[in-house]
């Protein structure tokens, strides 16, 4: 394994890194995050997005997501991300690193905003 390799894992909001919660999928995501952090990577980051807004050009978006796209920004304005925000955050973290290994929605939004301000 290349010790200079950086690994990005698309986990999920509410992932349980204690591996002791009641929700099985959250325990599994947390267990995966923990296992990745033990491997010999330069860094392993877990992205924990919430609702990702579908892109306009995206095909095969289920009707429920189209509806949620209209509702979520008003009901949960701090729980949504765009693909652009995720991509910008990923590139910035890859080039500059980041202090935390588990990146929540707020972290990803902040990193993307900082990158845009620097341009």
C-alpha positions in Angstrom: 0.0 0.0 0.0 1.2 3.5 -0.9 1.8 5.4 2.4 1.2 8.7 0.6 -2.3 7.6 -0.5 -5.3 9.6 0.8 -8.6 7.7 1.0 -12.1 9.3 0.9 -15.1 7.4 2.1 -18.6 8.6 1.5 -20.2 7.6 4.8 -23.5 9.1 6.0 -24.9 11.6 8.4 -25.4 10.0 11.8 -22.7 7.4 11.3 -21.9 5.8 14.7 -18.2 5.6 15.2 -18.8 4.2 18.7 -20.3 1.1 17.0 -22.7 0.8 19.9 -25.8 2.6 18.7 -29.2 1.0 18.0 -29.3 1.7 14.3 -27.5 -1.0 12.4 -26.6 0.9 9.2 -25.1 3.7 11.4 -23.0 1.2 13.3 -21.7 -0.4 10.1 -20.8 3.0 8.6 -19.0 3.9 11.9 -17.2 0.5 12.0 -16.0 1.1 8.4 -14.8 4.6 9.2 -12.8 3.2 12.2 -11.3 0.4 10.1 -10.2 2.8 7.4 -8.5 5.0 10.0 -6.5 2.1 11.2 -5.1 1.4 7.7 -1.7 2.7 6.5 -3.0 5.7 4.5 -1.5 9.1 4.7 -5.0 10.2 5.7 -8.5 8.6 5.6 -11.5 11.0 5.5 -15.1 10.1 6.0 -17.6 12.4 4.4 -20.9 12.5 6.2 -23.3 14.3 3.9 -27.0 14.6 4.6 -29.3 15.3 1.7 -27.4 16.0 -1.5 -29.4 18.1 -3.9 -29.6 16.4 -7.3 -28.0 18.3 -10.2 -30.2 19.7 -13.0 -28.4 17.5 -15.6 -28.8 14.4 -13.5 -31.0 11.8 -15.1 -33.0 9.1 -13.3 -33.7 11.2 -10.2 -36.6 9.6 -8.2 -39.7 11.6 -7.8 -39.3 11.7 -4.0 -35.9 13.4 -4.4 -37.4 16.0 -6.7 -40.0 16.7 -4.0 -37.4 16.8 -1.2 -35.3 19.2 -3.3 -38.1 21.7 -3.0 -38.8 21.2 0.7 -35.5 20.5 2.3 -33.9 23.9 1.8 -36.7 25.5 3.7 -37.2 22.9 6.4 -33.5 21.8 6.9 -31.4 24.5 5.4 -28.2 23.3 7.3 -28.7 19.7 6.4 -28.2 19.9 2.6 -25.2 19.9 0.3 -24.7 20.3 -3.4 -22.4 18.1 -5.5 -20.3 21.2 -6.1 -19.7 21.8 -2.4 -18.7 18.1 -1.9 -16.3 18.3 -4.9 -14.7 21.5 -3.8 -14.3 20.3 -0.3 -12.8 17.0 -1.5 -10.2 18.8 -3.7 -9.3 21.3 -0.9 -8.8 18.5 1.7 -6.8 16.5 -0.7 -4.4 19.4 -1.4 -4.3 21.0 2.1 -5.4 18.3 4.5 -7.8 18.8 7.3 -7.6 18.3 11.1 -10.7 16.1 11.5 -11.1 12.7 9.7 -14.9 12.6 10.0 -16.4 15.5 8.1 -20.0 16.5 8.9 -22.2 18.7 6.7 -21.1 21.9 8.5 -17.4 21.0 7.9 -18.0 20.4 4.2 -20.0 23.6 3.7 -17.3 25.6 5.5 -14.4 24.1 3.6 -16.2 24.7 0.3 -17.0 28.3 1.3 -13.4 29.0 2.3 -12.2 27.7 -1.1 -14.6 29.9 -2.9 -13.5 33.0 -0.9 -9.9 32.3 -1.8 -10.5 32.3 -5.5 
